[in-house]
């Protein structure tokens, strides 16, 4: 692997074309093609799927593109700094998360250790966040209920109850604790497939052999809150997500106490990344045990 090969690969990935990449680099198209071909041969990896005059990144190509993007962004920042036309860039850590609350607490803990670090946070459901972590589209991820994977390492951050969110005027809103059997008789506001919240709800009802009625399915926790507030059904949110809303009441559910375990994750290949290492150091100092 050489710098020239990575430069050619990155240009093709950016442009989606060998012809446009050659123009970008002020090289001939055969020269760019040779560099990319040599990189693929040296790594024994197919980095592009070719179709006529267009190309698309393979899974390995996407992972490499995430790395070369950082490489050439850093190179550009260094050149600007040495030319004296820019201040020293602050390091940026890209964090994926399947929910904002624990991730933001972790960022607050990290800022106490390293205030110079900036953050970019991508929020998505658990399935998308996991895929982003494996593809190196994020540096690390905060997720719940993670399965073991030999490529990934992590540490626990917090545990949370899964609560029933009920319209304030509903007869069950004053309950101190509810059973799944009682909730199964009510119309429910669900989350989309791939949501960790919905997976826990489905597993809990299935474990008790209960069926339930889906009144509406929402693509976000904010959508669940608004649907419940309008009386469309009863939803489910984790303790840190419920917040204070006079339109709704959050009630504990038997069997769902401490059902969610949030983890900080990264690829093992990223453990020596200084930003990721600092993030894990902050996690060690953070206590987020939630009753």
N, C-alpha and C positions, 0 to 999 in steps of 0.2 A: 504494500500500500504506500502510495506517495502523495505528497501535497497536490501535485498536478492532477492526479486521478480523483482525489476528493473534490478539487475545484471543478473539474469537468462534470462529475456526478451531480454536484450541488446546482450547477447552472442548468443541467438538463431537468433536474427535479423542479426547479423554479419555473422554467419556461415550458415544460411539457413537450419539448421538441428538441432534437439534436440540431436542427437548422438554426432555430432561434438562440439556442445555447452557444453555438459557434459564433454567431453575430455578437452576443453579449460578451464573450471572451476575446473577440477579435482573433479567432482561430479559424481554420478550415473545418468543415464538418467531419471529414475523415479523421482529423487529429483528435477531435472530441470523442468520436466513436471509438477510436483505438484506446484512449485513456479509460473510458468506461468499461470497455470489454476487458482490458487488462485488470481492472479492479475486480470485476466479477470473476474472472478466472483465478486471480490470486486469493480471493476469499471463498471461492467455490459457492457463491451465492448469486441467484438471479435477483437483480435489484430493480429491473424494469420489465413490464410486460409491453411488448412492442406490437403495434397494430397500424400498418401503413406508415404514415408520416407522424403519427402521434404515439406517445408512450405514457404509461401509468406506473406508479410505484407499486412494487410488491410489498408484502408485510415487512420483510427485511429492509427493503428500500425506504419505507416510511420511518422505521426505527433509525436508520442511518441518517436520513434527512433531518430528523429532530436533533441529532448530534451535530451535523455539519452546520445547521442553522446557528447553533450556539457558537460554534467555532468561528464562523466568518463574521458573526455579529461582534464577537470579542476582538477579532482582528481589525474590523473597521473602527471600533471604539478606541483601540490602541493607536491606530494611525491618526485618528482625529486628536487624541490626547497629545501625541508627540508633535503634531503640527501646531499645537497650542490653540486650536479653534474649538475646544470643548473641554469641559471639566471632567475630572475622572468619573467614569460611570459607576453607579452604585450597583452592586450585585443584585440580581432578581431571582427569586425562587418561585417556581411554578408548582402550585399545590392543587391537586385534584381532590374533590370531596363530594360525598353523597348527601351532604347537608352542611349548612353554614356554621352552626353554633359551636360545635366542638372544634372545628377547624379554626374559627376566629379566636377561641380561647387559646389554642396552641400558638397562633401567630402573636397574640399578646404576650405570651410567655417567652417566645423567641425574641421579641423586640427588646425585652429587658436584658437579654444576653448580647444581642447584636443589633443595635438600633440602625445600623447602616444598611441592613438588608431590606430590599423592597419585595413585594409579593404580588403575584398574579394568581388568582384563585378561579378555577373552573368548576362550576357546580353542575352535576348531572346525577342521574340515578345510579344505583350500585353497579349495574351491568356495564354502563358506558364508562364509569370511572375506573372500573377494573381493566377494561380493554385499553383505556388511555395509559394506565400504569404500565401494562405489559408492552405497549408500543413505544414507551419512552416519550410520550407526548406530554407527560408531567414528570417533575423530579421526584415527587412523593405523593402519597394519597392518604386521606383520612376517610376510613370506611368502616362499616359495621358487618359483623357476622361473616368474616372472611374464611374461606376454605384454605386448607394447607396447599402450598404450591412450592416446589423446590427452587423456583426462580426468585421467590419473594421472601423478604424478611420483614419483621415488624415488632411492635410492642403495644401493649394495651394502653389506652388513654382514659376511657370512662365507661361506666355502665349506666343504663337508663331504663326506666319503666316505659312500657308502651301503654298509653292512656286512651280512654274513650273520650272523644270530643263531642259534646252534646249541646244542642240549642238551648239557650238559657231558659226559655219557657217550657221546655219539655219536662214531663213528669219525672224522668230519671236524672235530671240535672242536679238535684239535691242529694243524690245518692253518695255515700262515702266509698262504696266499692261495689262493682257489678260483676256478674258471671257472664261467660261467653254464651251460656244457654239463654240468659235473659236478652242479651244483645242480638242473638240470632233471630229474635222475633221482631226486630226493628229493621226498617230500610237503612242500608249502610252506604256511606260515601267511601269509595275505594280509591286506591292509587293504581297507576298503570303497571303492566307487566314489566319486570326488571327492577321494580322498587323494592328495597329492603323492607320497608314498612309493610307492603302488601304481602311479601313472602312470609313474614312472621305471622301476620293475620291469618293467611291461608293455612299455615302449618298448625296454628293453635286451634282453629275450628276443626280441621281434619283430625287432629289428635283426639278430640272429644266426639268425633262422629257427627258433627253439627253442619247443617247447611244454612245458608243465609241469602238474603235478597240484596242484590246490588241496585241501589237507586240511581247512582251516577258514578262514573269513573273520571277522576281528575288527574292531570299530568303533573301536578306539583302540590307541595304541602300548603302553599298559599291558596291554591284552588280548593283544597279540602276545607280549609278554614272558612272560606267565603261560602262554599256550598252548605256547610253546617250552619253558619250564621243565618242563612236564609231559610233554614228549616227543611232542607232537602233530605236530611238523614243524619245518621251518627257516623262520625269518622274516627280515625285513629292517628295519633301523633305521639312522638316521643316527648318525654318530660321537658326537655330544653326547647322544644319547638312550640309548645302550647302558648306560652306568653300570657299576657294579661289582655283579655278581650271581654268586655261586659256583655257581649252578645252570646258567648258560649261558656261552658263549664267543662273542665277537664277532670275526669273521674278515673280512679284506679280500677284495673281489671284483674280479677283473680287469675293467677297463673302467668301473668305477663309482667310481674314485677322483676326488674333487673334483666329483662329478656334481650336487651340490646347491648352489645359490647363494641365500642368504637376502638379502632386500631389505627396506628400510624404505620404506613407501609412504604417500602421502596424495593426496587429490584436489588438483588445482592450485588450486581455490578455497579450500583450507585452508592454503595455504603461508604466509599472513600471520597465521594464528592464532598468538598468542604461545606457547602451549604446544607446538604442533606445531613451530614454529621452534626452540624450545629443544631439543626432542627430536632434530631433525636436527643441531643443533650438537653434541649429545652423541655422535651417531653418527659425526660426523667425527673425534672424538677417540678412538673405540673401535677397537681392533684385535682382530679375532676370526678371523684366518686359522687354519683347523684342518687339520692334516695328514691 
